[in-house]
Amino acid sequence: MNYSEKKKSFTEKILKLFSHKLNKIEKRQMYLFILMILFFISQIFQTFYFKYTIDKKITNEVQEKETIEKKKIVFLGDSITEMYDLQKYFHNKDYVNSGISGHTTSNILSHIKDRAVDYNPKKIFLLIGVNDQMTRDLENTEAIENIENIIIRLQDLIPDTELYIESILPVNHGDDEKINHDIVDERKNKNINVMNDEIKKLCEKYNVTYINLHDKFTDEDGNLKLEYTKEGLHLSDKGYEVMTQELKKYLL
């Protein structure tokens, strides 16, 4: 073998060896690259898995909380509601009496959060309006406007809560000795009838349940039945018994 052939053979060996080394390096790099890819995939998977697990846990906790808390039944209104002994008639600790004597639709609207929304109730029964000026003067339509705004706010703040609006009850201006004309004051049944018609229209407009208690409490002259009232405005025990029978239809 001459020098040229020896040199060529040596060069081929070097190249072959170098090529083998390169292959090893490339393979290592390829292995490292694959390991890095697998590592990143693993990290991404873990991140999404933990996020999914945490989100699901939070969702479950929120749903569980709502399930636990959304048991309250709120009775919202004025003195007729405040005097309603819910425990006596319903025997349920989840029934909340949120009635305040003398309150009007404006008062309900102003305190709707603490009187209703904060309870996150399952259902709300609203009986309001008999103290508003509209029962004396039909030119004053503020009560109807307030009731519409009450509906809008409740549906916006607690959309899953079922809302029931009870008709305003009649009053009695009769001559019976039990009637206290100072308490009944200048409230007029004809105005109450107009208000109830307007309330019913609002309920239809906003898909709210209207409960017509008025007709159950009215005598043949259009007054509040004597046996159902203490003095012409507020209810007697018999009156609350009738109210309870009617409301229970919506509490099943």
KEKE-3310 file (N, C-alpha, C; in steps of 0.2 Angstrom, whole numbers, plus 5000, padded with zeros to 4 digits):
npx = (5004:5003:5008:4998:4987:4987:4985:4973:4965:4967:4961:4948:4945:4946:4935:4925:4925:4923:4911:4903:4904:4897:4885:4882:4881:4871:4861:4860:4857:4844:4838:4838:4830:4818:4815:4814:4803:4793:4794:4789:4776:4771:4771:4763:4751:4749:4747:4735:4727:4727:4722:4709:4705:4704:4696:4684:4682:4680:4668:4660:4659:4653:4641:4636:4636:4626:4615:4614:4611:4601:4588:4580:4564:4557:4546:4540:4536:4524:4516:4506:4513:4523:4516:4513:4514:4525:4531:4521:4511:4518:4529:4543:4560:4567:4559:4558:4553:4551:4545:4540:4532:4522:4529:4532:4531:4542:4551:4553:4560:4571:4578:4580:4591:4596:4584:4579:4588:4600:4598:4598:4587:4576:4563:4552:4539:4530:4520:4514:4510:4498:4500:4504:4502:4494:4483:4475:4475:4473:4480:4493:4505:4516:4518:4515:4526:4537:4535:4537:4550:4555:4553:4561:4574:4575:4575:4586:4597:4595:4592:4588:4579:4562:4549:4534:4520:4508:4491:4485:4477:4459:4451:4441:4428:4417:4403:4404:4408:4421:4429:4442:4443:4453:4464:4462:4460:4461:4461:4456:4445:4441:4452:4462:4458:4461:4475:4478:4475:4484:4496:4494:4496:4509:4515:4512:4519:4532:4533:4530:4523:4507:4497:4481:4475:4466:4452:4448:4447:4437:4421:4403:4401:4412:4422:4434:4432:4424:4427:4439:4448:4456:4453:4449:4460:4472:4475:4465:4467:4460:4460:4474:4475:4467:4475:4487:4482:4481:4493:4501:4499:4508:4520:4523)
npy = (4994:5011:5027:5036:5029:5024:5036:5039:5029:5031:5043:5040:5031:5040:5049:5040:5037:5049:5052:5042:5047:5059:5054:5048:5059:5066:5057:5058:5071:5071:5062:5070:5080:5074:5070:5083:5088:5079:5082:5095:5093:5085:5094:5104:5096:5093:5106:5110:5099:5101:5114:5111:5102:5111:5121:5113:5109:5121:5125:5115:5118:5130:5127:5118:5127:5136:5127:5124:5136:5142:5140:5148:5156:5171:5183:5197:5214:5225:5230:5220:5209:5209:5206:5193:5177:5167:5155:5149:5146:5140:5132:5132:5134:5140:5150:5167:5182:5197:5209:5226:5237:5250:5252:5257:5255:5262:5261:5247:5246:5254:5247:5234:5226:5222:5217:5207:5202:5198:5187:5177:5170:5156:5158:5172:5181:5194:5207:5222:5240:5245:5255:5265:5281:5280:5273:5282:5292:5291:5298:5298:5289:5282:5271:5260:5261:5259:5246:5240:5243:5236:5223:5222:5224:5213:5202:5205:5204:5192:5181:5168:5166:5163:5174:5180:5189:5196:5201:5217:5219:5221:5235:5239:5250:5250:5251:5243:5240:5235:5241:5253:5268:5278:5271:5264:5275:5285:5276:5269:5257:5256:5262:5253:5242:5246:5247:5234:5229:5235:5229:5216:5217:5220:5209:5200:5205:5204:5190:5185:5177:5181:5182:5181:5187:5196:5193:5183:5188:5198:5205:5204:5218:5223:5225:5222:5207:5206:5195:5192:5203:5214:5227:5233:5235:5228:5210:5197:5182:5172:5178:5177:5163:5160:5166:5159:5146:5149:5153:5142:5134:5138:5134:5121)
npz = (5000:4995:5000:4998:4997:5010:5017:5013:5018:5032:5033:5030:5041:5052:5048:5049:5062:5068:5063:5069:5082:5080:5078:5090:5098:5092:5094:5108:5110:5104:5112:5124:5119:5117:5130:5136:5129:5134:5147:5148:5142:5153:5163:5158:5158:5171:5176:5170:5175:5189:5189:5184:5194:5205:5201:5199:5212:5218:5211:5215:5229:5229:5223:5233:5244:5239:5238:5252:5258:5250:5256:5263:5265:5262:5269:5265:5269:5276:5291:5292:5288:5297:5309:5307:5313:5309:5313:5321:5312:5301:5306:5303:5303:5293:5288:5285:5293:5286:5288:5292:5302:5296:5284:5267:5249:5245:5256:5255:5243:5246:5255:5250:5249:5262:5268:5260:5249:5255:5261:5252:5247:5243:5240:5239:5247:5244:5251:5250:5250:5255:5264:5256:5248:5237:5240:5245:5236:5219:5209:5213:5208:5212:5220:5212:5202:5211:5215:5203:5201:5212:5208:5196:5202:5211:5202:5195:5205:5212:5203:5203:5212:5217:5215:5223:5222:5232:5232:5237:5253:5256:5266:5280:5282:5290:5302:5313:5330:5332:5323:5320:5315:5315:5313:5301:5293:5278:5268:5253:5247:5233:5227:5231:5224:5211:5212:5214:5201:5193:5199:5196:5182:5181:5186:5176:5166:5170:5172:5185:5199:5203:5218:5222:5235:5239:5235:5243:5255:5255:5258:5254:5252:5247:5257:5269:5277:5293:5302:5299:5303:5315:5318:5306:5297:5300:5302:5310:5320:5313:5301:5297:5297:5285:5276:5277:5273:5259:5255:5257:5246:5237:5243:5243)
capx = (5000:5007:5007:4992:4982:4987:4982:4965:4962:4967:4956:4941:4944:4944:4929:4920:4925:4920:4903:4900:4904:4892:4878:4880:4880:4864:4856:4859:4853:4838:4835:4837:4825:4812:4814:4812:4796:4789:4794:4785:4769:4769:4770:4756:4746:4748:4744:4728:4724:4726:4717:4703:4703:4703:4690:4679:4681:4677:4661:4656:4658:4648:4634:4634:4634:4620:4610:4613:4609:4595:4582:4576:4558:4556:4540:4543:4531:4523:4514:4502:4518:4527:4512:4512:4518:4527:4532:4515:4507:4522:4533:4549:4565:4569:4555:4560:4548:4555:4540:4541:4526:4522:4533:4529:4535:4548:4555:4556:4565:4577:4581:4579:4597:4596:4577:4578:4593:4606:4596:4599:4581:4573:4556:4550:4532:4529:4514:4516:4506:4492:4502:4506:4498:4490:4477:4470:4475:4475:4485:4500:4507:4523:4518:4516:4532:4541:4534:4540:4557:4557:4553:4567:4580:4576:4576:4593:4601:4594:4588:4585:4574:4555:4545:4527:4517:4502:4487:4484:4470:4454:4450:4434:4426:4410:4401:4405:4412:4428:4432:4445:4443:4459:4469:4460:4462:4458:4462:4449:4445:4441:4459:4466:4456:4465:4482:4479:4475:4491:4501:4493:4499:4516:4517:4512:4524:4539:4533:4530:4517:4503:4493:4475:4472:4460:4445:4447:4446:4432:4414:4399:4401:4419:4426:4438:4427:4425:4430:4446:4452:4456:4451:4448:4466:4476:4472:4464:4470:4456:4463:4480:4473:4465:4481:4491:4480:4482:4501:4504:4498:4514:4526:4524)
capy = (5000:5017:5032:5040:5024:5024:5042:5039:5024:5034:5048:5036:5029:5046:5051:5035:5037:5056:5051:5038:5051:5063:5050:5047:5066:5068:5053:5061:5077:5069:5059:5075:5084:5071:5071:5089:5088:5075:5085:5101:5090:5083:5100:5107:5092:5094:5113:5110:5095:5104:5119:5108:5100:5116:5124:5109:5109:5128:5125:5111:5121:5136:5124:5115:5132:5138:5122:5124:5143:5144:5137:5153:5159:5177:5186:5204:5218:5230:5227:5214:5204:5209:5203:5186:5173:5162:5149:5147:5144:5135:5128:5131:5139:5144:5156:5174:5188:5203:5214:5231:5241:5257:5253:5258:5252:5266:5258:5241:5247:5257:5242:5228:5221:5219:5215:5202:5199:5196:5180:5172:5166:5152:5161:5179:5183:5202:5210:5229:5245:5247:5261:5270:5287:5279:5270:5288:5297:5288:5302:5297:5282:5280:5264:5255:5262:5256:5239:5238:5243:5230:5216:5222:5223:5206:5198:5206:5203:5185:5179:5161:5166:5163:5179:5180:5196:5196:5207:5221:5217:5227:5237:5240:5257:5249:5254:5239:5243:5233:5245:5259:5272:5281:5266:5263:5281:5287:5271:5267:5250:5257:5263:5247:5238:5249:5246:5227:5228:5237:5225:5210:5218:5220:5202:5196:5208:5201:5183:5184:5174:5185:5179:5185:5186:5201:5191:5178:5192:5203:5203:5206:5225:5225:5227:5217:5203:5207:5190:5192:5209:5216:5234:5236:5235:5222:5203:5193:5175:5169:5180:5174:5156:5160:5168:5153:5141:5151:5153:5135:5131:5140:5132:5114)
capz = (5000:4995:5005:4996:4999:5017:5019:5012:5023:5038:5033:5031:5048:5056:5047:5051:5069:5069:5061:5074:5088:5079:5078:5097:5100:5089:5098:5115:5109:5102:5118:5128:5117:5118:5137:5138:5127:5138:5154:5147:5142:5159:5167:5156:5160:5178:5177:5168:5179:5195:5188:5183:5200:5209:5198:5200:5219:5220:5209:5220:5235:5228:5222:5239:5248:5237:5240:5259:5260:5247:5259:5266:5262:5265:5269:5264:5268:5281:5298:5291:5287:5304:5314:5304:5317:5304:5317:5323:5306:5297:5310:5299:5305:5287:5286:5288:5293:5285:5288:5296:5303:5293:5278:5261:5244:5245:5261:5253:5238:5249:5260:5247:5250:5269:5269:5255:5245:5259:5264:5246:5248:5238:5238:5242:5246:5245:5252:5251:5246:5259:5267:5251:5246:5231:5243:5246:5230:5213:5205:5215:5205:5215:5223:5206:5200:5215:5214:5196:5202:5216:5204:5192:5206:5213:5197:5193:5210:5214:5197:5204:5218:5215:5218:5223:5225:5235:5231:5243:5256:5257:5272:5282:5285:5293:5308:5318:5336:5332:5318:5322:5309:5315:5310:5294:5290:5272:5263:5250:5243:5226:5225:5232:5218:5205:5213:5212:5194:5191:5201:5192:5175:5182:5187:5169:5162:5172:5173:5192:5201:5207:5222:5223:5242:5240:5234:5249:5261:5254:5260:5249:5250:5245:5263:5273:5281:5300:5306:5297:5305:5322:5318:5300:5293:5302:5302:5316:5319:5308:5294:5296:5295:5278:5272:5277:5268:5252:5253:5257:5239:5234:5247:5242)
cpx = (5004:5005:5000:4986:4981:4984:4975:4962:4962:4962:4949:4940:4942:4937:4923:4919:4921:4912:4900:4899:4898:4885:4876:4878:4872:4859:4855:4855:4845:4834:4833:4831:4818:4810:4811:4805:4791:4788:4789:4777:4767:4767:4764:4750:4744:4745:4737:4724:4722:4721:4710:4700:4700:4696:4684:4677:4677:4669:4657:4654:4653:4641:4632:4632:4627:4614:4609:4609:4602:4589:4577:4570:4557:4549:4541:4536:4530:4521:4510:4507:4521:4523:4510:4516:4519:4528:4526:4511:4511:4527:4540:4554:4568:4565:4556:4555:4552:4550:4541:4535:4527:4526:4529:4533:4541:4553:4558:4561:4571:4581:4581:4585:4596:4589:4576:4584:4599:4604:4597:4593:4579:4567:4555:4543:4532:4522:4515:4511:4500:4494:4504:4500:4493:4483:4472:4469:4477:4480:4492:4501:4513:4523:4519:4523:4537:4541:4537:4548:4560:4558:4560:4574:4581:4578:4584:4598:4601:4589:4585:4580:4567:4552:4538:4525:4510:4498:4486:4477:4466:4455:4443:4433:4420:4409:4401:4409:4419:4432:4435:4447:4450:4464:4468:4461:4458:4459:4455:4450:4445:4448:4463:4464:4460:4472:4483:4479:4481:4496:4501:4497:4506:4519:4517:4517:4531:4539:4534:4523:4513:4498:4487:4472:4466:4453:4443:4445:4440:4425:4409:4398:4408:4424:4430:4433:4429:4428:4437:4451:4451:4452:4449:4454:4470:4472:4471:4467:4466:4459:4469:4480:4471:4471:4486:4489:4481:4489:4504:4503:4504:4521:4527:4531)
cpy = (5006:5022:5035:5035:5024:5030:5042:5034:5027:5039:5045:5034:5035:5049:5047:5036:5044:5055:5047:5042:5056:5060:5049:5054:5068:5064:5056:5067:5076:5066:5065:5080:5081:5071:5078:5090:5085:5078:5091:5098:5088:5089:5104:5103:5093:5101:5112:5105:5098:5110:5117:5106:5105:5120:5120:5109:5116:5128:5121:5114:5126:5133:5121:5121:5135:5134:5123:5131:5144:5140:5142:5155:5165:5180:5193:5209:5223:5227:5221:5208:5203:5205:5195:5181:5167:5155:5146:5143:5139:5131:5127:5136:5143:5149:5162:5179:5194:5209:5219:5236:5248:5257:5253:5254:5255:5263:5251:5242:5250:5252:5235:5223:5218:5215:5208:5198:5196:5189:5175:5167:5161:5155:5168:5180:5190:5204:5217:5234:5248:5254:5267:5275:5285:5276:5276:5292:5293:5292:5301:5289:5279:5273:5259:5255:5259:5249:5236:5237:5238:5224:5216:5221:5216:5202:5199:5203:5195:5182:5172:5161:5167:5169:5179:5186:5195:5202:5211:5219:5222:5229:5238:5246:5256:5252:5249:5241:5241:5238:5252:5263:5276:5277:5265:5269:5282:5282:5269:5261:5251:5258:5257:5242:5240:5247:5238:5225:5229:5232:5218:5211:5218:5213:5198:5199:5205:5194:5182:5181:5179:5181:5183:5183:5190:5198:5186:5182:5198:5200:5205:5214:5227:5227:5221:5213:5204:5202:5189:5198:5210:5222:5237:5236:5229:5215:5200:5186:5171:5171:5177:5166:5155:5161:5162:5147:5142:5150:5146:5132:5133:5138:5125:5112)
cpz = (5000:5000:5004:4998:5007:5020:5019:5017:5030:5039:5034:5038:5053:5055:5049:5059:5071:5068:5066:5080:5087:5080:5086:5100:5098:5093:5105:5115:5108:5108:5123:5126:5118:5126:5139:5135:5132:5145:5153:5146:5149:5164:5165:5158:5167:5180:5176:5173:5186:5195:5188:5190:5205:5207:5200:5208:5221:5217:5213:5226:5235:5227:5229:5244:5246:5239:5248:5261:5256:5249:5262:5262:5266:5264:5270:5264:5274:5288:5297:5291:5294:5309:5312:5308:5312:5307:5319:5317:5301:5300:5306:5301:5299:5285:5289:5288:5292:5284:5293:5296:5300:5287:5272:5255:5243:5250:5259:5248:5241:5252:5257:5249:5257:5271:5265:5252:5249:5261:5258:5247:5242:5235:5242:5241:5248:5245:5254:5247:5250:5262:5262:5250:5241:5234:5244:5240:5224:5208:5207:5213:5208:5217:5217:5203:5204:5215:5208:5197:5207:5212:5200:5196:5209:5208:5194:5198:5212:5209:5198:5209:5215:5219:5217:5226:5226:5234:5238:5246:5256:5264:5274:5285:5289:5299:5314:5324:5336:5327:5321:5316:5309:5312:5303:5290:5283:5267:5260:5246:5236:5223:5226:5226:5212:5206:5211:5205:5191:5193:5197:5185:5176:5182:5180:5165:5163:5174:5180:5194:5205:5211:5224:5230:5243:5240:5240:5255:5261:5255:5254:5247:5248:5251:5265:5278:5289:5304:5304:5299:5312:5322:5312:5295:5294:5303:5309:5315:5314:5301:5292:5294:5288:5274:5272:5273:5261:5251:5253:5250:5235:5237:5247:5238)
residu = (MET:ASN:TYR:SER:GLU:LYS:LYS:LYS:SER:PHE:THR:GLU:LYS:ILE:LEU:LYS:LEU:PHE:SER:HIS:LYS:LEU:ASN:LYS:ILE:GLU:LYS:ARG:GLN:MET:TYR:LEU:PHE:ILE:LEU:MET:ILE:LEU:PHE:PHE:ILE:SER:GLN:ILE:PHE:GLN:THR:PHE:TYR:PHE:LYS:TYR:THR:ILE:ASP:LYS:LYS:ILE:THR:ASN:GLU:VAL:GLN:GLU:LYS:GLU:THR:ILE:GLU:LYS:LYS:LYS:ILE:VAL:PHE:LEU:GLY:ASP:SER:ILE:THR:GLU:MET:TYR:ASP:LEU:GLN:LYS:TYR:PHE:HIS:ASN:LYS:ASP:TYR:VAL:ASN:SER:GLY:ILE:SER:GLY:HIS:THR:THR:SER:ASN:ILE:LEU:SER:HIS:ILE:LYS:ASP:ARG:ALA:VAL:ASP:TYR:ASN:PRO:LYS:LYS:ILE:PHE:LEU:LEU:ILE:GLY:VAL:ASN:ASP:GLN:MET:THR:ARG:ASP:LEU:GLU:ASN:THR:GLU:ALA:ILE:GLU:ASN:ILE:GLU:ASN:ILE:ILE:ILE:ARG:LEU:GLN:ASP:LEU:ILE:PRO:ASP:THR:GLU:LEU:TYR:ILE:GLU:SER:ILE:LEU:PRO:VAL:ASN:HIS:GLY:ASP:ASP:GLU:LYS:ILE:ASN:HIS:ASP:ILE:VAL:ASP:GLU:ARG:LYS:ASN:LYS:ASN:ILE:ASN:VAL:MET:ASN:ASP:GLU:ILE:LYS:LYS:LEU:CYS:GLU:LYS:TYR:ASN:VAL:THR:TYR:ILE:ASN:LEU:HIS:ASP:LYS:PHE:THR:ASP:GLU:ASP:GLY:ASN:LEU:LYS:LEU:GLU:TYR:THR:LYS:GLU:GLY:LEU:HIS:LEU:SER:ASP:LYS:GLY:TYR:GLU:VAL:MET:THR:GLN:GLU:LEU:LYS:LYS:TYR:LEU:LEU)
# end
